[in-house]
Amino acid sequence: MHVARVYLRVSTQGQDLDRQESIIVEARDAGYYIAGVYREKASGARADRPELLRLIADLQPGEVVVAEKIDRISRWPRCR
């Protein structure tokens, strides 16, 4: 069985994480064991996000990170 950690993030206090919760079920249905779910309300441009840092610390070799979109993990500009 493959192991995944799910990262859910919204940018503002007015937004809700509920819309992203379905990816947990989708990952399970795809055969992943969910080792952790990390929920955060913070800007993607900030590097000091406690839940993202906890996810990175918890991540083990061979595990995957699941997020709704890549911009949920980071808003950093692309390298050119």
N, CA, C and O atoms as a printed pandas DataFrame, in Angstrom:
     atom_number atom_name residue_name chain_id  residue_number  x_coord  y_coord  z_coord
0              1         N          MET        A               1    0.837   -1.184    0.000
1              2        CA          MET        A               1    0.000    0.000    0.000
2              3         C          MET        A               1    0.882    1.247    0.000
3              4         O          MET        A               1    1.889    1.314    0.705
4              5         N          HIS        A               2    0.492    2.210   -0.787
5              6        CA          HIS        A               2    1.210    3.478   -0.846
6              7         C          HIS        A               2    0.755    4.380    0.297
7              8         O          HIS        A               2   -0.403    4.332    0.714
8              9         N          VAL        A               3    1.672    5.199    0.797
9             10        CA          VAL        A               3    1.388    6.089    1.926
10            11         C          VAL        A               3    1.383    7.534    1.440
11            12         O          VAL        A               3    2.264    7.955    0.691
12            13         N          ALA        A               4    0.378    8.285    1.879
13            14        CA          ALA        A               4    0.258    9.691    1.487
14            15         C          ALA        A               4    0.008   10.564    2.707
15            16         O          ALA        A               4   -0.535   10.120    3.719
16            17         N          ARG        A               5    0.420   11.810    2.581
17            18        CA          ARG        A               5    0.106   12.854    3.557
18            19         C          ARG        A               5   -0.613   13.947    2.777
19            20         O          ARG        A               5   -0.165   14.359    1.707
20            21         N          VAL        A               6   -1.729   14.411    3.324
21            22        CA          VAL        A               6   -2.589   15.359    2.620
22            23         C          VAL        A               6   -2.419   16.750    3.217
23            24         O          VAL        A               6   -2.506   16.931    4.432
24            25         N          TYR        A               7   -2.175   17.734    2.346
25            26        CA          TYR        A               7   -2.020   19.123    2.782
26            27         C          TYR        A               7   -3.175   19.942    2.227
27            28         O          TYR        A               7   -3.374   20.013    1.015
28            29         N          LEU        A               8   -3.935   20.562    3.129
29            30        CA          LEU        A               8   -5.065   21.413    2.769
30            31         C          LEU        A               8   -4.759   22.825    3.251
31            32         O          LEU        A               8   -4.395   23.025    4.410
32            33         N          ARG        A               9   -4.907   23.813    2.356
33            34        CA          ARG        A               9   -4.615   25.194    2.753
34            35         C          ARG        A               9   -5.565   26.164    2.076
35            36         O          ARG        A               9   -5.872   26.038    0.890
36            37         N          VAL        A              10   -6.026   27.138    2.856
37            38        CA          VAL        A              10   -6.745   28.288    2.311
38            39         C          VAL        A              10   -5.970   29.536    2.691
39            40         O          VAL        A              10   -5.225   29.544    3.671
40            41         N          SER        A              11   -6.154   30.594    1.905
41            42        CA          SER        A              11   -5.355   31.804    2.097
42            43         C          SER        A              11   -5.915   32.768    3.127
43            44         O          SER        A              11   -5.157   33.469    3.798
44            45         N          THR        A              12   -7.231   32.811    3.259
45            46        CA          THR        A              12   -7.827   33.809    4.146
46            47         C          THR        A              12   -8.754   33.162    5.155
47            48         O          THR        A              12   -9.230   32.045    4.955
48            49         N          GLN        A              13   -9.003   33.870    6.236
49            50        CA          GLN        A              13   -9.899   33.366    7.276
50            51         C          GLN        A              13  -11.324   33.194    6.752
51            52         O          GLN        A              13  -12.079   32.379    7.282
52            53         N          GLY        A              14  -11.701   33.946    5.723
53            54        CA          GLY        A              14  -13.044   33.843    5.169
54            55         C          GLY        A              14  -13.258   32.603    4.314
55            56         O          GLY        A              14  -14.399   32.243    4.027
56            57         N          GLN        A              15  -12.190   31.953    3.909
57            58        CA          GLN        A              15  -12.293   30.750    3.084
58            59         C          GLN        A              15  -12.438   29.520    3.973
59            60         O          GLN        A              15  -12.135   29.559    5.166
60            61         N          ASP        A              16  -12.906   28.429    3.371
61            62        CA          ASP        A              16  -13.187   27.215    4.123
62            63         C          ASP        A              16  -12.427   26.030    3.518
63            64         O          ASP        A              16  -12.319   25.912    2.297
64            65         N          LEU        A              17  -11.912   25.169    4.369
65            66        CA          LEU        A              17  -11.169   23.991    3.912
66            67         C          LEU        A              17  -12.086   22.873    3.416
67            68         O          LEU        A              17  -11.611   21.931    2.781
68            69         N          ASP        A              18  -13.382   22.956    3.692
69            70        CA          ASP        A              18  -14.312   21.878    3.333
70            71         C          ASP        A              18  -14.244   21.497    1.860
71            72         O          ASP        A              18  -14.349   20.319    1.521
72            73         N          ARG        A              19  -14.070   22.476    0.986
73            74        CA          ARG        A              19  -14.027   22.215   -0.459
74            75         C          ARG        A              19  -12.895   21.256   -0.816
75            76         O          ARG        A              19  -13.016   20.484   -1.767
76            77         N          GLN        A              20  -11.801   21.298   -0.065
77            78        CA          GLN        A              20  -10.635   20.469   -0.368
78            79         C          GLN        A              20  -10.680   19.093    0.304
79            80         O          GLN        A              20   -9.896   18.212   -0.049
80            81         N          GLU        A              21  -11.582   18.899    1.262
81            82        CA          GLU        A              21  -11.634   17.651    2.027
82            83         C          GLU        A              21  -11.855   16.419    1.145
83            84         O          GLU        A              21  -11.435   15.322    1.512
84            85         N          SER        A              22  -12.501   16.581   -0.002
85            86        CA          SER        A              22  -12.794   15.433   -0.863
86            87         C          SER        A              22  -11.532   14.745   -1.371
87            88         O          SER        A              22  -11.587   13.574   -1.746
88            89         N          ILE        A              23  -10.396   15.443   -1.392
89            90        CA          ILE        A              23   -9.178   14.790   -1.888
90            91         C          ILE        A              23   -8.698   13.700   -0.937
91            92         O          ILE        A              23   -7.954   12.809   -1.347
92            93         N          ILE        A              24   -9.112   13.759    0.328
93            94        CA          ILE        A              24   -8.768   12.687    1.271
94            95         C          ILE        A              24   -9.442   11.395    0.822
95            96         O          ILE        A              24   -8.802   10.346    0.748
96            97         N          VAL        A              25  -10.734   11.475    0.524
97            98        CA          VAL        A              25  -11.489   10.306    0.057
98            99         C          VAL        A              25  -10.937    9.826   -1.280
99           100         O          VAL        A              25  -10.788    8.624   -1.495
100          101         N          GLU        A              26  -10.635   10.755   -2.173
101          102        CA          GLU        A              26  -10.103   10.384   -3.485
102          103         C          GLU        A              26   -8.771    9.653   -3.357
103          104         O          GLU        A              26   -8.530    8.681   -4.074
104          105         N          ALA        A              27   -7.913   10.103   -2.463
105          106        CA          ALA        A              27   -6.619    9.435   -2.262
106          107         C          ALA        A              27   -6.824    8.031   -1.702
107          108         O          ALA        A              27   -6.166    7.088   -2.141
108          109         N          ARG        A              28   -7.730    7.883   -0.738
109          110        CA          ARG        A              28   -8.029    6.551   -0.189
110          111         C          ARG        A              28   -8.578    5.635   -1.280
111          112         O          ARG        A              28   -8.169    4.480   -1.400
112          113         N          ASP        A              29   -9.509    6.165   -2.072
113          114        CA          ASP        A              29  -10.099    5.373   -3.153
114          115         C          ASP        A              29   -9.057    4.954   -4.182
115          116         O          ASP        A              29   -9.221    3.934   -4.851
116          117         N          ALA        A              30   -7.984    5.736   -4.313
117          118        CA          ALA        A              30   -6.904    5.416   -5.251
118          119         C          ALA        A              30   -5.908    4.425   -4.646
119          120         O          ALA        A              30   -4.927    4.057   -5.293
120          121         N          GLY        A              31   -6.161    3.989   -3.395
121          122        CA          GLY        A              31   -5.313    2.974   -2.782
122          123         C          GLY        A              31   -4.268    3.488   -1.820
123          124         O          GLY        A              31   -3.389    2.732   -1.407
124          125         N          TYR        A              32   -4.340    4.754   -1.454
125          126        CA          TYR        A              32   -3.360    5.323   -0.525
126          127         C          TYR        A              32   -3.821    5.193    0.918
127          128         O          TYR        A              32   -4.995    5.389    1.230
128          129         N          TYR        A              33   -2.883    4.860    1.786
129          130        CA          TYR        A              33   -3.102    4.954    3.229
130          131         C          TYR        A              33   -2.760    6.393    3.609
131          132         O          TYR        A              33   -1.684    6.881    3.265
132          133         N          ILE        A              34   -3.654    7.071    4.308
133          134        CA          ILE        A              34   -3.435    8.468    4.690
134          135         C          ILE        A              34   -2.751    8.505    6.054
135          136         O          ILE        A              34   -3.372    8.226    7.079
136          137         N          ALA        A              35   -1.477    8.851    6.053
137          138        CA          ALA        A              35   -0.683    8.881    7.284
138          139         C          ALA        A              35   -0.890   10.173    8.062
139          140         O          ALA        A              35   -0.600   10.224    9.257
140          141         N          GLY        A              36   -1.385   11.214    7.408
141          142        CA          GLY        A              36   -1.618   12.479    8.096
142          143         C          GLY        A              36   -2.348   13.461    7.210
143          144         O          GLY        A              36   -2.203   13.457    5.987
144          145         N          VAL        A              37   -3.141   14.308    7.858
145          146        CA          VAL        A              37   -3.833   15.392    7.163
146          147         C          VAL        A              37   -3.422   16.681    7.855
147          148         O          VAL        A              37   -3.518   16.797    9.077
148          149         N          TYR        A              38   -2.968   17.638    7.079
149          150        CA          TYR        A              38   -2.421   18.891    7.595
150          151         C          TYR        A              38   -3.281   20.028    7.062
151          152         O          TYR        A              38   -3.323   20.267    5.855
152          153         N          ARG        A              39   -3.964   20.725    7.957
153          154        CA          ARG        A              39   -4.895   21.799    7.577
154          155         C          ARG        A              39   -4.332   23.147    8.015
155          156         O          ARG        A              39   -3.867   23.310    9.144
156          157         N          GLU        A              40   -4.387   24.113    7.090
157          158        CA          GLU        A              40   -3.770   25.404    7.394
158          159         C          GLU        A              40   -4.550   26.552    6.754
159          160         O          GLU        A              40   -5.068   26.427    5.644
160          161         N          LYS        A              41   -4.623   27.674    7.477
161          162        CA          LYS        A              41   -5.164   28.924    6.936
162          163         C          LYS        A              41   -4.025   29.927    6.951
163          164         O          LYS        A              41   -3.746   30.553    7.973
164          165         N          ALA        A              42   -3.366   30.074    5.796
165          166        CA          ALA        A              42   -2.198   30.957    5.693
166          167         C          ALA        A              42   -1.911   31.237    4.226
167          168         O          ALA        A              42   -2.316   30.470    3.353
168          169         N          SER        A              43   -1.224   32.319    3.959
169          170        CA          SER        A              43   -0.825   32.671    2.603
170          171         C          SER        A              43    0.217   31.684    2.083
171          172         O          SER        A              43    1.123   31.284    2.813
172          173         N          GLY        A              44    0.080   31.296    0.819
173          174        CA          GLY        A              44    1.046   30.402    0.207
174          175         C          GLY        A              44    2.396   31.040   -0.038
175          176         O          GLY        A              44    3.377   30.342   -0.295
176          177         N          ALA        A              45    2.456   32.363    0.040
177          178        CA          ALA        A              45    3.725   33.062   -0.161
178          179         C          ALA        A              45    4.597   33.035    1.093
179          180         O          ALA        A              45    5.783   33.356    1.031
180          181         N          ARG        A              46    4.021   32.657    2.215
181          182        CA          ARG        A              46    4.776   32.619    3.476
182          183         C          ARG        A              46    5.491   31.274    3.629
183          184         O          ARG        A              46    4.915   30.225    3.342
184          185         N          ALA        A              47    6.716   31.310    4.072
185          186        CA          ALA        A              47    7.479   30.078    4.303
186          187         C          ALA        A              47    7.273   29.550    5.717
187          188         O          ALA        A              47    7.551   28.381    5.985
188          189         N          ASP        A              48    6.792   30.391    6.621
189          190        CA          ASP        A              48    6.657   29.995    8.026
190          191         C          ASP        A              48    5.246   29.481    8.340
191          192         O          ASP        A              48    4.541   30.041    9.179
192          193         N          ARG        A              49    4.855   28.413    7.655
193          194        CA          ARG        A              49    3.542   27.809    7.885
194          195         C          ARG        A              49    3.730   26.561    8.739
195          196         O          ARG        A              49    4.303   25.578    8.268
196          197         N          PRO        A              50    3.261   26.581    9.982
197          198        CA          PRO        A              50    3.514   25.476   10.914
198          199         C          PRO        A              50    3.076   24.105   10.404
199          200         O          PRO        A              50    3.799   23.124   10.583
200          201         N          GLU        A              51    1.910   24.021    9.776
201          202        CA          GLU        A              51    1.437   22.711    9.312
202          203         C          GLU        A              51    2.264   22.195    8.142
203          204         O          GLU        A              51    2.530   20.996    8.060
204          205         N          LEU        A              52    2.674   23.074    7.238
205          206        CA          LEU        A              52    3.536   22.642    6.139
206          207         C          LEU        A              52    4.881   22.179    6.678
207          208         O          LEU        A              52    5.414   21.163    6.232
208          209         N          LEU        A              53    5.427   22.910    7.624
209          210        CA          LEU        A              53    6.704   22.511    8.224
210          211         C          LEU        A              53    6.575   21.182    8.963
211          212         O          LEU        A              53    7.497   20.367    8.940
212          213         N          ARG        A              54    5.429   20.959    9.623
213          214        CA          ARG        A              54    5.194   19.681   10.314
214          215         C          ARG        A              54    5.082   18.546    9.300
215          216         O          ARG        A              54    5.620   17.461    9.519
216          217         N          LEU        A              55    4.381   18.794    8.187
217          218        CA          LEU        A              55    4.270   17.788    7.133
218          219         C          LEU        A              55    5.654   17.407    6.619
219          220         O          LEU        A              55    5.965   16.223    6.484
220          221         N          ILE        A              56    6.479   18.402    6.334
221          222        CA          ILE        A              56    7.831   18.136    5.825
222          223         C          ILE        A              56    8.636   17.327    6.835
223          224         O          ILE        A              56    9.364   16.409    6.456
224          225         N          ALA        A              57    8.513   17.658    8.110
225          226        CA          ALA        A              57    9.241   16.926    9.152
226          227         C          ALA        A              57    8.739   15.490    9.282
227          228         O          ALA        A              57    9.525   14.581    9.548
228          229         N          ASP        A              58    7.433   15.281    9.094
229          230        CA          ASP        A              58    6.835   13.947    9.234
230          231         C          ASP        A              58    7.062   13.063    8.016
231          232         O          ASP        A              58    7.043   11.838    8.135
232          233         N          LEU        A              59    7.276   13.654    6.858
233          234        CA          LEU        A              59    7.378   12.927    5.596
234          235         C          LEU        A              59    8.519   11.914    5.628
235          236         O          LEU        A              59    9.642   12.230    6.018
236          237         N          GLN        A              60    8.206   10.695    5.210
237          238        CA          GLN        A              60    9.175    9.603    5.176
238          239         C          GLN        A              60    9.499    9.241    3.725
239          240         O          GLN        A              60    8.688    9.488    2.833
240          241         N          PRO        A              61   10.675    8.659    3.481
241          242        CA          PRO        A              61   11.023    8.247    2.116
242          243         C          PRO        A              61    9.944    7.338    1.520
243          244         O          PRO        A              61    9.461    6.419    2.180
244          245         N          GLY        A              62    9.581    7.604    0.288
245          246        CA          GLY        A              62    8.579    6.804   -0.406
246          247         C          GLY        A              62    7.154    7.302   -0.249
247          248         O          GLY        A              62    6.270    6.869   -0.988
248          249         N          GLU        A              63    6.910    8.200    0.692
249          250        CA          GLU        A              63    5.569    8.754    0.868
250          251         C          GLU        A              63    5.335    9.863   -0.151
251          252         O          GLU        A              63    6.278   10.457   -0.674
252          253         N          VAL        A              64    4.065   10.129   -0.419
253          254        CA          VAL        A              64    3.713   11.205   -1.342
254          255         C          VAL        A              64    2.897   12.263   -0.611
255          256         O          VAL        A              64    2.247   11.988    0.398
256          257         N          VAL        A              65    2.947   13.480   -1.145
257          258        CA          VAL        A              65    2.140   14.580   -0.627
258          259         C          VAL        A              65    1.003   14.807   -1.616
259          260         O          VAL        A              65    1.226   14.918   -2.821
260          261         N          VAL        A              66   -0.211   14.873   -1.093
261          262        CA          VAL        A              66   -1.393   15.106   -1.913
262          263         C          VAL        A              66   -1.962   16.471   -1.550
263          264         O          VAL        A              66   -2.158   16.776   -0.374
264          265         N          ALA        A              67   -2.224   17.291   -2.563
265          266        CA          ALA        A              67   -2.849   18.598   -2.376
266          267         C          ALA        A              67   -3.808   18.821   -3.538
267          268         O          ALA        A              67   -3.664   18.218   -4.601
268          269         N          GLU        A              68   -4.777   19.685   -3.323
269          270        CA          GLU        A              68   -5.755   19.959   -4.376
270          271         C          GLU        A              68   -5.071   20.483   -5.641
271          272         O          GLU        A              68   -5.368   20.032   -6.747
272          273         N          LYS        A              69   -4.159   21.432   -5.471
273          274        CA          LYS        A              69   -3.378   22.005   -6.568
274          275         C          LYS        A              69   -2.006   22.365   -6.013
275          276         O          LYS        A              69   -1.845   22.515   -4.802
276          277         N          ILE        A              70   -1.027   22.504   -6.885
277          278        CA          ILE        A              70    0.333   22.823   -6.449
278          279         C          ILE        A              70    0.381   24.162   -5.718
279          280         O          ILE        A              70    1.215   24.345   -4.832
280          281         N          ASP        A              71   -0.497   25.101   -6.074
281          282        CA          ASP        A              71   -0.462   26.397   -5.395
282          283         C          ASP        A              71   -0.961   26.331   -3.952
283          284         O          ASP        A              71   -0.843   27.312   -3.218
284          285         N          ARG        A              72   -1.511   25.202   -3.539
285          286        CA          ARG        A              72   -1.873   25.016   -2.134
286          287         C          ARG        A              72   -0.606   24.818   -1.302
287          288         O          ARG        A              72   -0.584   25.138   -0.113
288          289         N          ILE        A              73    0.444   24.293   -1.926
289          290        CA          ILE        A              73    1.704   24.060   -1.223
290          291         C          ILE        A              73    2.570   25.314   -1.256
291          292         O          ILE        A              73    3.170   25.682   -0.246
292          293         N          SER        A              74    2.637   25.975   -2.417
293          294        CA          SER        A              74    3.518   27.142   -2.521
294          295         C          SER        A              74    3.031   28.127   -3.565
295          296         O          SER        A              74    2.494   27.740   -4.603
296          297         N          ARG        A              75    3.223   29.395   -3.279
297          298        CA          ARG        A              75    2.958   30.473   -4.233
298          299         C          ARG        A              75    4.261   31.124   -4.670
299          300         O          ARG        A              75    4.239   32.180   -5.302
300          301         N          TRP        A              76    5.388   30.518   -4.346
301          302        CA          TRP        A              76    6.681   31.096   -4.710
302          303         C          TRP        A              76    6.787   31.199   -6.217
303          304         O          TRP        A              76    6.342   30.305   -6.937
304          305         N          PRO        A              77    7.381   32.295   -6.705
305          306        CA          PRO        A              77    7.532   32.462   -8.158
306          307         C          PRO        A              77    8.358   31.323   -8.762
307          308         O          PRO        A              77    9.267   30.790   -8.125
308          309         N          ARG        A              78    8.033   30.975   -9.965
309          310        CA          ARG        A              78    8.796   29.930  -10.661
310          311         C          ARG        A              78   10.184   30.439  -11.001
311          312         O          ARG        A              78   10.382   31.623  -11.272
312          313         N          CYS        A              79   11.131   29.531  -10.982
313          314        CA          CYS        A              79   12.501   29.888  -11.392
314          315         C          CYS        A              79   12.516   30.058  -12.911
315          316         O          CYS        A              79   11.831   29.338  -13.637
316          317         N          ARG        A              80   13.291   31.000  -13.363
317          318        CA          ARG        A              80   13.381   31.232  -14.820
318          319         C          ARG        A              80   14.735   30.863  -15.317
319          320         O          ARG        A              80   15.009   30.985  -16.511
